[in-house]
């Protein structure tokens, strides 16, 4: 009897345990299912415009309360994918407009148009700003430069980003290089930075410049531009201009690896605010150091708004007192731009900087040559956009468009009257994540040592198609479609990415 009772109790206990296990398994299933259903599996994309329907380029698109985000492209379109939840909220910000928040759940699965309302600044808001700044934009810029060390992070951090490198000749695209990179920044008080190439994909290189002899001269002078141009001018009757040997892909790779301005570090140098402590005699145009206010003059364009803060919008103009611009190509090019500075702490939010052909030189041979070669009066342009996270400013987007410094062809009618045929280079960097956690930041040091010596141009990563399918890149524009068409005349881009070689 006792044995039967024990067996009955044991059976009852086993049944209860089995029942509880089933309940637990069902709970785990529903929890996991709920988690999966809360994730966004399709890209979140849209168009950002003003109330008139005009696109707003380079608007900041942030996932609220996170470090993740992207930026709209040159025609206002954006796309975000990977690691998003239906409970997330997007924050759209643009200088001069009222910021807008929208739950991802409302815009998933469709191209959603977000119309930002222009900010209207009341007179009483402007009146609280110090007159000493309203009447002296030069002082505003000086304060912004001196405040960089306070507004930026002086501790080590990591930026994860998407890098794009495009080469073009005339109206035809000739190479595409894209990479997912990690930037280990030792802090704004430290000039040291390290880069890791996480993933990379490349098209063939269709450039065939006939400048081999000239670039060998440049190479022999170790990139000393002043000595190079001086020697080139004296070489008009020498063999160096008689022999227009076509440079090979190997030549181009070697020159690109050796030429520091074409490195990731050199490109990051275009992040003007990053180098506030650069040498005051630095000859790079646009670097925000002590000489910048002396080399330019400024005009307060208007007072506007960004994320609820008042912003000074200031025009950058050439200074007649600047020896730098008087000497540059006999004043053929002039610097112009815009800079947005937050009023409460003088943080730099956005900076656009360009060289344009001097209108006073219109009709001269040099002016006509550049205009014909460029197809526009803009010789060089760059854009830097910054993002506020936890009270510090970080780079959000960087773009630079210029003449390819290493690839050009000589089209000569006479030996003493040669003409250069230029190739052009566009580089972009979109920051997709900011890492501040000290343990995660330290973990990137090992990746740096593992990747030491790897070059952007010779790095032979295996093409990781799955990675790129789920990675945040800049939304494609009609210009990008033209790029794809030009590069796919022989072979599809996917096949070029998989092969990862140079076209001869």
Secondary structure, DSSP 4 states (H G I P E B T S, - for coil): -HHHHHHHHHHHHHHHHHHHHHHHHHHHHHHHHHHHHHB--S-EEEEEEETTS-B-TT-EEEETTSS-EEE--TTSEEEE-SS-BTT-EEEEE-TTB--EEEEHHHHTTSEEEEEEPBP---HHHHHTS-HHHHT-HHHHHHHHHHTHHHHB--S-EEEEEEEEEEEEETTEEEEEEEEEEEEEE--TT---EEEEEEEEEE-------S-HHHHHHHHHTTT-HHHHHHHHHTTTTSHHHH--PPPPHHHHHHHHHH-GGGSHHHHHTT-GGGGTTS-TT--STT--STTHHHHEEEEEEEEEEETTEEEEEEEEEE-TT-HHHHHGGGGTEEEEEEEEEETTT--EEEEEEEEEE-GGGTTSHHHHHHHHHHSSSEEEEEEEEEEEETTEEEEEEEEEEEEEEEEEEEEEEETTEEEEEEEEEEEEEEEEEEE--HHHHHHHHHHHHHTTT--TTT--PPP-HHHHHTS--PPP-HHHHHHHHHHTTTS-HHHHHHH-----
